[in-house]
Amino acid sequence: PSNENQEAAKKIARIADLIKQQVELDKLLDIAASAPELPNNKSDYRIASTDVSKSVRIAIARDRAFGFYYPGDLQALEAAGAELTFFDTLNDAQLPECDGLFIGGGFPETCMKELSANESLRASIKQAIDENLPTYAECGGLMYLSRSINWQEQRYDMVGAIPADTEMYPTPQGRGYIQLEETNDSPWPMVKEISSEHIIPGHEFHYSALINLEQPVKYAYKVLRGTGIDGKNDGIVYKNLLACYAHLRDTTANHWAGRFVEFIHECKK
């Protein structure tokens, strides 16, 4: 991935140089200027409440270990009233001042030694989650919040907010589209009354699985299609943390960004 390897940026720059050498760019721009306006296909970033003020700050992990975020989802969080601040799990010593936390997907196993070495940040995140900071984690974020990551006969300690260990496997443990149904333990549900009529679409792609998971566990979702955490459930709920293997999208089928921001507001109250 480009957030882990700068070769992609170098290759793109090389392609740009070749195009500049071989294409009459000024003429191309003149032709483009005569084209009609494109239709407006901006995504619909509706939120459930219209009175959400821009007074919550969400800290987002974005670095070599965590780089899988849909730009539209980040825009949806901002449209819902959140200020986004980014931090580096490999180098920052403390979690930035925030009202909520979002740790998205990535490949933390490739950086697990560095992630583990940053003990102060791991402790800062665990303390914040233990003290009820609203937190959402997807896939790589779920792995980071577990007790440890085991890969290629090496084990490194992680945050430890989730009472389980992450085991890496040579083949995918979950891959493809996933369909979820909310449970009564969902911290920021789509509807107040849980119903099988509301199916949440998403996707998953992970070579890891949780092992040694301490019971009992609260889950936000039942898995109707896909793997999730154990083939039947996804979305571990601990205090104000929701951590799942599924990747969600903020679309008309599931405006999760607005609900998460509203949940942060409720927790602040």
Solvent accessible surface area in square Angstrom, and as a share of the most:
residue,aa,sasa,rsa
1,P,93,0.59
2,S,78,0.50
3,N,45,0.23
4,E,49,0.22
5,N,80,0.41
6,Q,113,0.50
7,E,101,0.45
8,A,42,0.33
9,A,59,0.46
10,K,130,0.55
11,K,139,0.59
12,I,116,0.59
13,A,56,0.44
14,R,136,0.50
15,I,86,0.44
16,A,53,0.41
17,D,70,0.36
18,L,62,0.31
19,I,81,0.41
20,K,145,0.61
21,Q,127,0.56
22,Q,138,0.62
23,V,60,0.35
24,E,127,0.57
25,L,69,0.35
26,D,112,0.58
27,K,123,0.52
28,L,96,0.48
29,L,120,0.60
30,D,100,0.52
31,I,106,0.54
32,A,61,0.47
33,A,89,0.69
34,S,93,0.60
35,A,62,0.48
36,P,119,0.75
37,E,166,0.75
38,L,158,0.79
39,P,100,0.63
40,N,122,0.62
41,N,127,0.65
42,K,174,0.74
43,S,69,0.45
44,D,54,0.28
45,Y,59,0.22
46,R,145,0.53
47,I,44,0.22
48,A,88,0.68
49,S,27,0.17
50,T,138,0.80
51,D,120,0.62
52,V,30,0.17
53,S,64,0.41
54,K,158,0.67
55,S,61,0.40
56,V,2,0.01
57,R,84,0.31
58,I,0,0.00
59,A,0,0.00
60,I,0,0.00
61,A,0,0.00
62,R,118,0.43
63,D,19,0.10
64,R,95,0.35
65,A,0,0.00
66,F,0,0.00
67,G,31,0.30
68,F,86,0.36
69,Y,31,0.12
70,Y,59,0.23
71,P,92,0.58
72,G,16,0.15
73,D,6,0.03
74,L,19,0.09
75,Q,93,0.41
76,A,3,0.02
77,L,0,0.00
78,E,84,0.37
79,A,53,0.41
80,A,2,0.02
81,G,2,0.02
82,A,7,0.06
83,E,94,0.42
84,L,27,0.13
85,T,31,0.18
86,F,79,0.33
87,F,8,0.03
88,D,37,0.19
89,T,0,0.00
90,L,20,0.10
91,N,116,0.59
92,D,52,0.27
93,A,57,0.44
94,Q,111,0.49
95,L,25,0.13
96,P,37,0.23
97,E,147,0.66
98,C,25,0.15
99,D,36,0.19
100,G,0,0.00
101,L,0,0.00
102,F,6,0.03
103,I,0,0.00
104,G,0,0.00
105,G,0,0.00
106,G,20,0.19
107,F,81,0.34
108,P,0,0.00
109,E,17,0.07
110,T,67,0.39
111,C,3,0.02
112,M,9,0.04
113,K,135,0.57
114,E,70,0.31
115,L,0,0.00
116,S,16,0.10
117,A,77,0.60
118,N,18,0.09
119,E,117,0.53
120,S,48,0.31
121,L,0,0.00
122,R,32,0.12
123,A,61,0.47
124,S,20,0.13
125,I,0,0.00
126,K,73,0.31
127,Q,107,0.47
128,A,19,0.15
129,I,0,0.00
130,D,42,0.22
131,E,114,0.51
132,N,74,0.38
133,L,24,0.12
134,P,7,0.04
135,T,0,0.00
136,Y,0,0.00
137,A,0,0.00
138,E,10,0.05
139,C,8,0.05
140,G,0,0.00
141,G,0,0.00
142,L,0,0.00
143,M,7,0.03
144,Y,0,0.00
145,L,0,0.00
146,S,0,0.00
147,R,68,0.25
148,S,0,0.00
149,I,0,0.00
150,N,27,0.14
151,W,74,0.26
152,Q,129,0.57
153,E,184,0.82
154,Q,97,0.43
155,R,139,0.51
156,Y,49,0.19
157,D,64,0.33
158,M,4,0.02
159,V,8,0.05
160,G,20,0.20
161,A,7,0.05
162,I,0,0.00
163,P,43,0.27
164,A,0,0.00
165,D,13,0.07
166,T,0,0.00
167,E,49,0.22
168,M,23,0.10
169,Y,78,0.30
170,P,123,0.78
171,T,81,0.47
172,P,40,0.25
173,Q,59,0.26
174,G,4,0.04
175,R,163,0.60
176,G,33,0.31
177,Y,157,0.60
178,I,1,0.01
179,Q,72,0.32
180,L,0,0.00
181,E,26,0.12
182,E,6,0.03
183,T,23,0.14
184,N,136,0.70
185,D,62,0.32
186,S,12,0.08
187,P,28,0.17
188,W,11,0.04
189,P,36,0.23
190,M,48,0.21
191,V,37,0.21
192,K,176,0.74
193,E,146,0.65
194,I,56,0.28
195,S,38,0.24
196,S,75,0.48
197,E,151,0.68
198,H,66,0.29
199,I,76,0.39
200,I,1,0.00
201,P,59,0.37
202,G,11,0.11
203,H,44,0.20
204,E,3,0.01
205,F,91,0.38
206,H,7,0.03
207,Y,74,0.28
208,S,1,0.00
209,A,21,0.16
210,L,19,0.10
211,I,55,0.28
212,N,98,0.50
213,L,36,0.18
214,E,97,0.44
215,Q,130,0.58
216,P,133,0.84
217,V,30,0.17
218,K,123,0.52
219,Y,30,0.12
220,A,0,0.00
221,Y,2,0.01
222,K,105,0.45
223,V,18,0.10
224,L,86,0.43
225,R,131,0.48
226,G,40,0.38
227,T,43,0.25
228,G,1,0.01
229,I,15,0.08
230,D,79,0.41
231,G,35,0.34
232,K,151,0.64
233,N,35,0.18
234,D,0,0.00
235,G,0,0.00
236,I,4,0.02
237,V,20,0.11
238,Y,71,0.27
239,K,101,0.43
240,N,29,0.15
241,L,0,0.00
242,L,1,0.00
243,A,0,0.00
244,C,0,0.00
245,Y,0,0.00
246,A,0,0.00
247,H,10,0.05
248,L,1,0.01
249,R,86,0.31
250,D,7,0.04
251,T,56,0.32
252,T,95,0.55
253,A,52,0.40
254,N,3,0.01
255,H,26,0.12
256,W,1,0.00
257,A,1,0.00
258,G,1,0.01
259,R,25,0.09
260,F,0,0.00
261,V,0,0.00
262,E,32,0.14
263,F,22,0.09
264,I,0,0.00
265,H,29,0.13
266,E,105,0.47
267,C,52,0.31
268,K,110,0.47
269,K,200,0.85
